[in-house]
Amino acid sequence: FLDADAVSDAGFSKRISIGKWNDISHLVLMTDGVSDPWFETDNGLQNPQKWDRLMAELSPLLTDPEHASAQLVEWLNFFSPGNHDDRTIIVLW
């Protein structure tokens, strides 16, 4: 949880990135209920292959904007042994 101790920790700023990109295909925000099963560790979040695999699975769900939200909700029901946290995802594309 983000409390005062977590935010004031010196390592916290290493986990946050602010930038400006000219070429971006998707912006993905997710809770740990999604990121933990997909990326497992902070190192996994840095792994381009894991991001490519996630986007390969999500991209077909986003092709029809009228049905994208319902398809993402259904996708959030994926099974992952030992991962039972709440799941939230936001994708801007």
C-alpha positions in Angstrom: 0.0 0.0 0.0 1.2 3.5 -0.7 1.5 5.1 2.7 3.8 8.0 3.8 6.6 5.6 4.6 6.4 4.0 1.1 6.3 7.3 -0.7 9.2 8.8 1.2 11.4 5.7 0.7 14.4 6.5 -1.5 13.7 3.5 -3.8 10.1 4.7 -4.5 11.3 7.3 -7.1 13.1 4.5 -9.0 9.7 2.8 -9.6 8.0 5.9 -11.1 8.7 7.2 -14.6 7.5 10.4 -16.2 8.3 11.0 -19.8 7.2 12.2 -23.2 7.2 9.8 -26.1 6.5 10.6 -29.7 5.5 7.1 -30.7 3.3 5.1 -28.4 0.8 2.4 -29.3 -0.8 1.7 -25.9 -0.8 3.0 -22.4 -1.5 0.2 -19.9 -2.3 0.8 -16.3 -2.9 -2.3 -14.1 -3.2 -3.4 -10.5 -0.9 -6.0 -9.1 -3.7 -8.5 -9.6 -2.8 -8.4 -13.3 0.9 -7.5 -13.1 2.0 -10.2 -10.6 0.8 -13.2 -12.7 2.1 -11.7 -15.9 5.4 -10.2 -14.8 6.1 -11.9 -11.4 8.9 -9.5 -10.4 10.1 -6.0 -10.9 12.7 -7.4 -13.3 9.8 -9.0 -15.2 8.3 -5.6 -15.7 11.5 -4.6 -17.5 11.3 -7.7 -19.9 10.2 -6.7 -23.4 9.2 -10.3 -24.2 6.7 -10.3 -21.3 5.2 -7.0 -22.5 5.0 -8.3 -26.1 3.2 -11.5 -24.9 0.7 -9.4 -22.9 0.0 -7.1 -25.8 -0.3 -10.0 -28.2 -3.0 -11.3 -26.0 -4.7 -8.0 -25.4 -4.5 -6.4 -28.9 -7.2 -8.7 -30.5 -9.6 -7.7 -27.7 -9.2 -4.0 -28.6 -9.9 -4.2 -32.4 -13.6 -3.4 -31.9 -14.0 -0.3 -29.7 -17.7 -1.1 -29.1 -16.9 -4.5 -27.5 -13.4 -3.8 -26.1 -14.4 -3.1 -22.5 -16.6 -6.2 -22.2 -13.8 -8.3 -23.7 -11.2 -6.9 -21.3 -13.6 -7.6 -18.4 -13.9 -11.2 -19.6 -10.1 -11.4 -20.0 -9.6 -10.4 -16.4 -11.0 -13.8 -15.4 -7.8 -15.6 -16.5 -6.6 -18.4 -14.3 -3.2 -18.1 -12.6 -2.4 -20.6 -9.8 -1.8 -18.8 -6.5 -2.8 -15.4 -7.8 -6.2 -14.4 -6.4 -5.8 -10.6 -6.0 -8.3 -8.1 -7.4 -7.7 -7.2 -11.0 -8.1 -3.9 -12.7 -6.7 -2.9 -16.1 -7.0 0.3 -18.2 -5.8 0.3 -21.8 -5.6 3.5 -23.9 -4.9 2.7 -27.5 
